Amino acid sequence: MTKSFYEWTENHFETLDLYTAAITRAHGKNHPEAFSVRDLFVRIQSKVQKAAGNVPDLTTEFAELQEITNHYAIPGDVCETYAATYHLLEELEQIYRSV
């Protein structure tokens, strides 16, 4: 299971890095939670990189993401990148919880 977690992060972290930064620029004024989503993703990314092949404890980060995003509910006035960001983060959490 750890392998699939790290395969997922290798395949999607670059995209999430770009997307989380993009949504702060595009939607930060109307959706200030985008900045918190970005900060939490950076924390997750850092923990994963420092874990060197082990799955770090991301319980706190995912709990905060769920609260900030209302369980990944996509606002009605956002772009596809914003929606894709939430979908990817939710998928990451599901993979993390299955490890």
C-alpha positions as CSV (number, residue, x, y, z in Angstrom):
1,M,0.0,0.0,0.0
2,T,2.8,2.4,0.8
3,K,4.0,2.0,-2.8
4,S,0.7,3.1,-4.3
5,F,0.7,6.1,-1.9
6,Y,4.1,7.2,-3.1
7,E,3.3,6.4,-6.8
8,W,0.3,8.6,-6.4
9,T,2.3,11.5,-4.9
10,E,5.0,11.1,-7.6
11,N,2.3,11.3,-10.3
12,H,0.2,14.1,-8.9
13,F,2.2,16.4,-6.5
14,E,3.6,18.5,-9.3
15,T,0.1,19.1,-10.6
16,L,-1.3,19.9,-7.1
17,D,1.6,22.3,-6.5
18,L,0.6,24.2,-9.7
19,Y,-3.1,24.0,-9.0
20,T,-3.1,25.1,-5.4
21,A,-1.0,28.1,-6.3
22,A,-3.2,28.9,-9.3
23,I,-6.4,28.8,-7.3
24,T,-5.1,31.3,-4.8
25,R,-4.4,33.8,-7.6
26,A,-7.7,33.1,-9.5
27,H,-10.1,32.8,-6.5
28,G,-8.3,34.0,-3.4
29,K,-10.3,37.2,-3.3
30,N,-13.7,35.5,-3.3
31,H,-12.5,32.2,-1.7
32,P,-9.9,33.0,1.0
33,E,-10.0,29.3,2.0
34,A,-7.9,28.7,-1.2
35,F,-4.9,30.1,0.7
36,S,-5.4,27.6,3.5
37,V,-5.8,24.8,1.0
38,R,-2.5,25.9,-0.5
39,D,-0.7,26.1,2.9
40,L,-2.0,22.6,3.9
41,F,-0.9,21.1,0.6
42,V,2.6,22.5,1.1
43,R,2.7,21.0,4.6
44,I,1.6,17.6,3.3
45,Q,4.1,17.8,0.4
46,S,6.9,18.7,2.9
47,K,6.0,15.9,5.3
48,V,5.9,13.3,2.5
49,Q,9.2,14.4,1.1
50,K,10.8,14.3,4.6
51,A,9.4,10.8,5.3
52,A,11.8,9.2,2.9
53,G,9.6,6.3,1.7
54,N,7.4,6.0,4.8
55,V,3.9,7.3,5.0
56,P,3.9,10.3,7.4
57,D,1.1,11.1,9.8
58,L,-1.2,13.4,7.9
59,T,-4.2,13.1,10.1
60,T,-4.2,16.7,11.2
61,E,-3.7,18.1,7.7
62,F,-6.6,16.1,6.3
63,A,-8.9,17.0,9.2
64,E,-8.1,20.7,8.5
65,L,-8.7,20.2,4.8
66,Q,-12.0,18.6,5.4
67,E,-13.1,21.5,7.7
68,I,-11.8,24.2,5.4
69,T,-13.3,22.7,2.2
70,N,-16.5,21.5,3.8
71,H,-15.5,17.9,2.9
72,Y,-14.2,18.9,-0.5
73,A,-17.5,20.6,-1.6
74,I,-16.7,22.6,-4.7
75,P,-18.1,26.1,-4.7
76,G,-20.4,26.9,-7.6
77,D,-18.5,29.9,-8.9
78,V,-15.0,28.4,-9.5
79,C,-13.1,27.1,-12.4
80,E,-12.2,23.6,-13.4
81,T,-8.8,23.9,-11.9
82,Y,-10.3,24.6,-8.5
83,A,-12.6,21.6,-8.8
84,A,-9.7,19.4,-10.0
85,T,-7.7,20.5,-6.9
86,Y,-10.4,19.4,-4.6
87,H,-10.8,16.1,-6.4
88,L,-7.1,15.4,-6.3
89,L,-6.9,16.3,-2.6
90,E,-9.8,14.0,-1.8
91,E,-8.3,11.2,-3.8
92,L,-5.0,11.7,-1.9
93,E,-6.8,11.5,1.4
94,Q,-8.6,8.3,0.3
95,I,-5.4,6.7,-0.7
96,Y,-3.7,7.8,2.6
97,R,-6.6,6.3,4.7
98,S,-6.3,3.0,2.8
99,V,-2.6,2.6,3.8
